[in-house]
Amino acid sequence: MVMQEKYLKPDSKGRIQLGRLAKDVVRYHVIEESDGKIILFPEVAIPASEAWLYKNKKALEAVKKGLEDSASGKVKKRGSFAKYIDEE
């Protein structure tokens, strides 16, 4: 993991501009610790139609394995699956 250190100065209202650090972020989960440290966890949106995958560990691991296999060239291209489509 590459760590980058940045110094951000709050404006007169205490706001900090994250700029490109907030790219693709929908919201932040914020933890304020007793010593004044603030930890931001960026969150992104997942379409409801895809949320099931992240709730199903077995399916998610299968997808991850398939992506790893594909990236390493372990997957071979096969013919069409069109014959398996049930149009009814």
C-alpha positions in Angstrom: 0.0 0.0 0.0 1.4 3.4 -1.0 1.0 6.0 1.7 1.0 9.7 0.7 1.2 12.4 3.3 -0.6 15.6 2.7 -1.2 18.8 4.7 -4.6 20.5 4.2 -5.5 23.8 5.7 -9.1 24.4 6.8 -10.8 27.6 5.6 -12.3 30.2 7.9 -15.4 27.9 8.5 -13.2 24.9 9.3 -13.8 23.1 6.0 -11.1 21.2 4.2 -11.1 20.7 0.4 -10.2 17.1 -0.6 -10.3 17.8 -4.3 -9.2 14.8 -6.3 -8.8 12.8 -3.1 -12.6 12.5 -3.1 -12.9 11.3 -6.7 -15.7 8.7 -7.0 -16.5 9.0 -3.3 -20.2 9.2 -2.4 -19.7 9.8 1.3 -17.3 9.3 4.2 -17.6 7.2 7.3 -16.0 9.4 9.9 -14.5 8.4 13.3 -13.5 11.1 15.7 -11.1 9.8 18.3 -10.7 11.2 21.8 -7.3 12.6 21.0 -8.7 14.7 18.2 -7.7 12.4 15.4 -10.2 12.2 12.6 -10.3 9.1 10.4 -12.2 9.2 7.1 -13.2 6.0 5.3 -14.3 6.7 1.7 -17.4 4.9 0.6 -18.8 4.3 -2.9 -22.2 3.4 -4.1 -23.1 -0.1 -5.3 -26.2 -0.5 -7.5 -28.9 -2.4 -5.6 -28.9 -5.0 -8.4 -25.3 -5.9 -7.6 -25.4 -5.7 -3.8 -26.3 -9.4 -3.5 -22.8 -10.3 -4.6 -21.2 -8.6 -1.7 -23.5 -10.3 0.7 -22.8 -13.8 -0.8 -19.2 -14.6 0.2 -19.1 -17.8 -1.9 -20.2 -16.0 -5.0 -17.8 -13.1 -4.4 -14.9 -15.4 -4.0 -15.8 -17.2 -7.2 -15.9 -13.9 -9.1 -12.5 -12.8 -7.6 -11.0 -16.2 -8.5 -12.4 -15.9 -12.1 -10.9 -12.4 -12.4 -7.5 -13.6 -11.1 -7.6 -16.6 -13.5 -8.5 -14.3 -16.4 -5.7 -11.9 -15.6 -3.1 -14.7 -15.4 -4.2 -16.2 -18.7 -5.7 -19.4 -17.2 -9.1 -18.8 -18.9 -9.6 -20.0 -22.4 -12.2 -18.4 -24.8 -15.0 -20.8 -25.6 -17.9 -20.8 -28.0 -21.2 -19.0 -27.6 -23.5 -19.7 -24.7 -26.5 -18.5 -26.7 -27.9 -22.1 -27.0 -28.5 -22.0 -23.2 -30.7 -18.9 -23.2 -34.3 -19.7 -22.3 -36.3 -17.0 -23.9 -39.6 -18.0 -22.3 
